[in-house]
């Protein structure tokens, strides 16, 4: 398990996030190293989740390729899984599979959330107000129902580390990023979600909801899909075979961990040390989601490693 990266001074560390460490490369790109650190309710936990960094990195690379095949105009910040020459071979075994070279971007200060199903906080809001993030939803729905008019877009603020994101209206999002960019972010988010939902469903998974982040290519004025893409950390997934309308379906994502923290009065508490069974159950869920989406298990993918995993765009 890797909780903190240490490249022995071969590259300058430019940012240390809740999960990712970011290094500057001589080629002008950035190296994202995804550790096995985990956070929940916007605070870091003391425990890590085995192999999580590799799962998040490899799934992001997979999605970058799969989405581009269906949406040719889509741009992502992903460039390569190949470790840069600056990293000595003695470190390769620790960092391959969890590191990716990306294009540097200025990110928009909002998070683009797309919801396909009425569950969790959306269900709670619907029961109380008949709305989800201020959007009126037809009456008579049950928990787990798909939104009858298709997925909905519910942006939020992008809070600093340790602070909570806040739901905002589309009008408020436009005030933050401008009307044109707000509309483009919404439309692209919904398009990507629909393609990803179909891809996942073909492999036995239901994409319930997800969070996207976008940056801007200032030269071309193109939106660029950035950060992690459609992972169990940024999304909720249900197994198709377990899906039941009217019930709270079990997922293959971080919701199990959030639920455990809430049930034990630890939601929002920093540096919680998780019981080993919670760590292992979370790891198993992430690995099962990975296997269903990639159609290979993590060990098989790592065993085939040749620099690209076949996920290069």
C-alpha positions as CSV (number, residue, x, y, z in Angstrom):
1,X,0.0,0.0,0.0
2,X,1.3,3.5,-0.9
3,X,0.1,6.3,1.3
4,X,2.7,8.9,0.5
5,X,4.7,9.1,-2.7
6,X,8.5,9.7,-2.5
7,X,10.3,10.1,-5.8
8,X,13.6,10.7,-4.1
9,X,13.9,14.3,-5.4
10,X,13.9,13.4,-9.1
11,X,10.8,15.5,-9.7
12,X,9.5,18.6,-7.9
13,X,6.3,18.1,-6.0
14,X,3.8,20.9,-6.9
15,X,0.7,19.8,-5.0
16,X,-0.3,17.2,-2.4
17,X,-4.1,16.6,-2.5
18,X,-6.3,14.3,-0.4
19,X,-5.5,11.4,-2.7
20,X,-3.1,12.5,-5.5
21,X,0.4,13.9,-5.4
22,X,1.3,16.1,-8.4
23,X,4.8,16.5,-9.8
24,X,6.1,18.8,-12.6
25,X,7.7,17.2,-15.6
26,X,10.4,18.7,-17.9
27,X,8.2,18.1,-20.9
28,X,5.7,20.6,-19.6
29,X,3.2,18.0,-18.4
30,X,2.3,16.9,-14.9
31,X,2.7,13.5,-13.3
32,X,-0.3,12.5,-11.2
33,X,0.6,9.8,-8.6
34,X,-2.6,8.4,-7.1
35,X,-1.9,7.0,-3.7
36,X,-4.0,4.6,-1.6
37,X,-5.0,7.4,0.7
38,X,-8.7,7.8,1.2
39,X,-11.0,10.6,2.3
40,X,-14.7,10.8,3.1
41,X,-17.0,13.7,3.9
42,X,-14.1,15.9,2.6
43,X,-11.7,14.9,5.3
44,X,-8.7,12.5,5.2
45,X,-8.7,9.2,7.0
46,X,-5.7,7.5,8.6
47,X,-6.2,4.3,6.8
48,X,-5.7,3.5,3.1
49,X,-7.4,1.2,0.7
50,X,-5.1,-1.4,-0.9
51,X,-4.6,-1.0,-4.7
52,X,-7.0,2.0,-4.8
53,X,-4.5,4.2,-6.5
54,X,-4.0,1.7,-9.4
55,X,-7.7,1.2,-9.8
56,X,-8.5,4.9,-10.0
57,X,-5.6,5.6,-12.4
58,X,-6.3,2.6,-14.8
59,X,-10.0,3.3,-14.9
60,X,-9.4,6.9,-15.8
61,X,-7.2,5.8,-18.6
62,X,-9.8,3.2,-19.8
63,X,-12.6,5.8,-19.7
64,X,-10.5,8.4,-21.6
65,X,-10.2,5.9,-24.4
66,X,-13.7,4.5,-24.3
67,X,-15.4,7.9,-24.2
68,X,-13.2,9.3,-27.0
69,X,-14.3,6.4,-29.2
70,X,-17.9,7.5,-28.9
71,X,-17.5,11.2,-28.6
72,X,-14.6,12.1,-31.0
73,X,-14.7,15.8,-30.1
74,X,-14.1,15.0,-26.4
75,X,-10.8,16.1,-24.9
76,X,-9.3,14.7,-21.7
77,X,-6.2,15.7,-19.8
78,X,-4.9,12.1,-19.9
79,X,-1.7,11.7,-22.0
80,X,0.1,8.5,-21.0
81,X,0.6,5.8,-18.4
82,X,4.2,5.5,-19.2
83,X,6.5,6.6,-16.4
84,X,8.7,9.5,-17.4
85,X,12.4,9.1,-17.9
86,X,13.1,11.1,-14.8
87,X,11.9,8.3,-12.5
88,X,14.7,5.7,-11.9
89,X,13.9,2.1,-12.7
90,X,14.4,1.3,-9.0
91,X,11.1,3.1,-8.3
92,X,9.1,1.7,-11.3
93,X,7.5,-1.2,-9.4
94,X,6.1,1.2,-6.8
95,X,4.7,3.7,-9.2
96,X,3.6,2.0,-12.4
97,X,-0.1,1.6,-12.8
98,X,-0.8,4.4,-10.3
99,X,0.9,7.2,-12.2
100,X,-0.2,9.1,-15.3
101,X,1.1,12.0,-17.3
102,X,-1.5,14.7,-17.9
103,X,-1.8,18.0,-19.6
104,X,-1.7,20.9,-17.2
105,X,-5.0,22.8,-17.1
106,X,-6.7,25.6,-15.2
107,X,-9.8,23.9,-13.8
108,X,-13.2,25.5,-13.6
109,X,-14.1,26.1,-9.9
110,X,-17.3,24.0,-10.1
111,X,-18.0,20.3,-10.0
112,X,-20.3,18.9,-12.7
113,X,-22.6,16.3,-11.1
114,X,-24.9,14.2,-13.1
115,X,-27.6,12.0,-11.5
116,X,-29.4,9.2,-13.2
117,X,-31.3,7.7,-10.4
118,X,-33.3,8.9,-7.4
119,X,-31.3,7.6,-4.4
120,X,-29.4,8.7,-1.2
121,X,-29.4,12.4,-0.7
122,X,-31.5,13.0,-3.9
123,X,-34.2,10.6,-2.5
124,X,-34.1,12.4,0.8
125,X,-34.6,15.8,-0.9
126,X,-37.3,14.5,-3.1
127,X,-39.3,13.1,-0.1
128,X,-39.0,16.4,1.7
129,X,-39.5,18.9,-1.1
130,X,-40.4,17.1,-4.3
131,X,-37.2,18.5,-5.8
132,X,-33.5,17.5,-6.2
133,X,-31.1,20.4,-5.9
134,X,-34.0,22.7,-6.6
135,X,-35.1,20.8,-9.7
136,X,-38.8,19.8,-9.6
137,X,-39.2,16.0,-10.1
138,X,-42.5,14.3,-11.0
139,X,-44.4,12.9,-8.1
140,X,-45.0,9.2,-7.4
141,X,-41.5,8.0,-7.8
142,X,-39.9,5.3,-5.6
143,X,-36.3,5.2,-4.3
144,X,-34.1,3.8,-7.0
145,X,-36.2,5.0,-9.9
146,X,-34.4,6.5,-12.9
147,X,-35.3,10.1,-13.4
148,X,-38.2,9.9,-15.9
149,X,-37.0,12.7,-18.1
150,X,-33.4,11.4,-18.2
151,X,-30.3,12.2,-16.1
152,X,-30.3,15.6,-14.4
153,X,-27.4,18.0,-14.0
154,X,-26.8,19.4,-10.5
155,X,-23.6,21.4,-10.2
156,X,-21.8,22.2,-6.9
157,X,-19.1,24.4,-5.7
158,X,-15.5,23.1,-5.5
159,X,-14.5,23.6,-1.9
160,X,-11.0,23.8,-0.5
161,X,-9.6,20.7,1.2
162,X,-11.4,20.2,4.5
163,X,-14.4,22.2,3.5
164,X,-17.7,20.9,2.1
165,X,-18.9,21.3,-1.5
166,X,-22.3,23.1,-1.7
167,X,-25.0,22.4,-4.3
168,X,-25.7,25.4,-6.5
169,X,-28.2,26.2,-9.2
170,X,-27.4,26.4,-12.9
171,X,-27.8,30.2,-12.6
172,X,-25.2,30.3,-9.8
173,X,-22.9,28.1,-11.8
174,X,-23.2,30.6,-14.7
175,X,-22.3,33.4,-12.4
176,X,-19.1,31.6,-11.4
177,X,-17.9,30.4,-14.8
178,X,-19.9,32.5,-17.3
179,X,-23.1,31.6,-19.2
180,X,-21.4,30.1,-22.2
181,X,-19.0,27.8,-20.3
182,X,-21.8,26.8,-17.8
183,X,-24.0,25.7,-20.7
184,X,-21.2,23.8,-22.4
185,X,-20.1,22.1,-19.2
186,X,-23.7,21.0,-18.6
187,X,-24.3,19.6,-22.1
188,X,-21.0,17.8,-22.2
189,X,-21.5,16.3,-18.8
190,X,-24.8,14.9,-19.8
191,X,-23.4,13.5,-23.1
192,X,-20.5,11.8,-21.4
193,X,-22.8,10.4,-18.7
194,X,-25.1,8.8,-21.2
195,X,-22.2,7.2,-23.1
196,X,-20.7,5.9,-19.9
197,X,-24.0,4.6,-18.7
198,X,-24.4,2.5,-21.8
199,X,-20.9,1.2,-21.6
200,X,-21.2,0.2,-18.0
201,X,-24.7,-1.4,-18.5
202,X,-23.3,-3.6,-21.2
203,X,-20.9,-5.0,-18.5
204,X,-23.5,-5.5,-15.8
205,X,-23.1,-2.2,-13.9
206,X,-25.5,0.7,-13.5
207,X,-23.9,4.1,-13.4
208,X,-26.1,5.8,-10.8
209,X,-24.4,9.2,-10.6
210,X,-21.0,10.8,-11.0
211,X,-18.9,13.9,-10.6
212,X,-16.9,15.4,-13.4
213,X,-14.3,18.2,-13.4
214,X,-13.4,20.3,-16.5
215,X,-10.6,22.5,-17.4
216,X,-10.1,24.8,-20.4
217,X,-7.6,24.7,-23.3
218,X,-7.1,28.4,-23.6
219,X,-5.5,28.0,-27.1
220,X,-8.5,26.3,-28.6
221,X,-11.2,27.3,-26.1
222,X,-12.1,23.6,-25.8
223,X,-13.4,22.0,-22.6
224,X,-11.2,19.3,-21.2
225,X,-12.4,16.5,-19.0
226,X,-9.9,16.3,-16.1
227,X,-9.0,14.6,-12.9
228,X,-10.3,11.1,-12.2
229,X,-13.1,9.9,-14.6
230,X,-16.0,7.6,-13.6
231,X,-14.2,5.7,-10.8
232,X,-15.8,4.1,-7.7
233,X,-14.4,7.2,-5.9
234,X,-16.2,9.8,-8.0
235,X,-19.3,7.7,-9.0
236,X,-21.9,5.3,-7.6
237,X,-22.3,2.0,-9.4
238,X,-24.9,-0.7,-8.8
239,X,-24.7,-4.2,-10.1
240,X,-27.5,-4.7,-12.5
241,X,-28.4,-8.1,-11.0
242,X,-28.9,-6.5,-7.6
243,X,-31.0,-3.5,-8.7
244,X,-34.4,-3.3,-7.2
245,X,-36.7,-0.2,-7.4
246,X,-38.1,0.7,-4.0
247,X,-35.0,-0.5,-2.2
248,X,-31.6,1.1,-1.5
249,X,-29.4,-1.0,-3.8
250,X,-26.0,-2.0,-2.6
251,X,-23.1,-0.4,-4.6
252,X,-19.6,-1.1,-5.7
253,X,-18.2,2.3,-4.7
254,X,-17.2,4.4,-1.7
255,X,-20.8,4.6,-0.3
256,X,-20.2,1.6,1.9
257,X,-17.3,3.4,3.6
258,X,-19.4,6.6,4.0
259,X,-22.2,4.6,5.5
260,X,-19.9,2.9,8.0
261,X,-18.5,6.2,9.1
262,X,-22.0,7.7,9.5
263,X,-23.4,4.7,11.4
264,X,-20.5,4.9,13.8
265,X,-20.7,8.7,14.4
266,X,-17.5,9.4,12.5
267,X,-18.7,11.3,9.5
268,X,-16.5,14.3,9.0
269,X,-13.9,13.2,11.7
270,X,-10.3,13.5,10.5
271,X,-7.8,10.7,10.6
272,X,-10.1,7.8,11.5
273,X,-8.4,4.5,11.5
274,X,-10.7,2.0,9.8
275,X,-11.2,-1.6,11.0
276,X,-9.4,-4.1,8.8
277,X,-12.7,-5.6,7.7
278,X,-14.0,-2.2,6.5
279,X,-10.7,-1.7,4.6
280,X,-10.9,-5.1,2.9
281,X,-14.6,-4.8,2.1
282,X,-14.0,-1.4,0.4
283,X,-11.0,-2.8,-1.5
284,X,-13.1,-5.7,-2.7
285,X,-15.9,-3.5,-4.0
286,X,-13.4,-1.3,-5.9
287,X,-11.7,-4.3,-7.4
288,X,-15.1,-5.9,-8.4
289,X,-16.2,-2.7,-10.2
290,X,-12.8,-2.6,-11.9
291,X,-13.1,-6.2,-13.1
292,X,-16.6,-5.6,-14.5
293,X,-15.7,-2.4,-16.3
294,X,-12.3,-3.6,-17.7
295,X,-13.4,-7.3,-18.1
296,X,-10.1,-8.4,-16.5
297,X,-9.0,-8.4,-12.9
298,X,-6.4,-6.0,-11.6
299,X,-3.7,-8.7,-11.3
300,X,-4.2,-9.7,-14.9
301,X,-4.0,-6.2,-16.1
302,X,-0.8,-5.5,-14.1
303,X,0.7,-8.8,-15.4
304,X,0.2,-7.6,-19.0
305,X,1.9,-4.3,-18.3
306,X,3.9,-3.0,-21.2
307,X,3.8,0.6,-20.5
308,X,0.3,1.3,-21.8
309,X,-2.0,-1.5,-20.6
310,X,-3.7,-1.0,-23.9
311,X,-5.5,2.0,-22.5
312,X,-3.5,4.7,-24.4
313,X,-5.6,7.2,-26.3
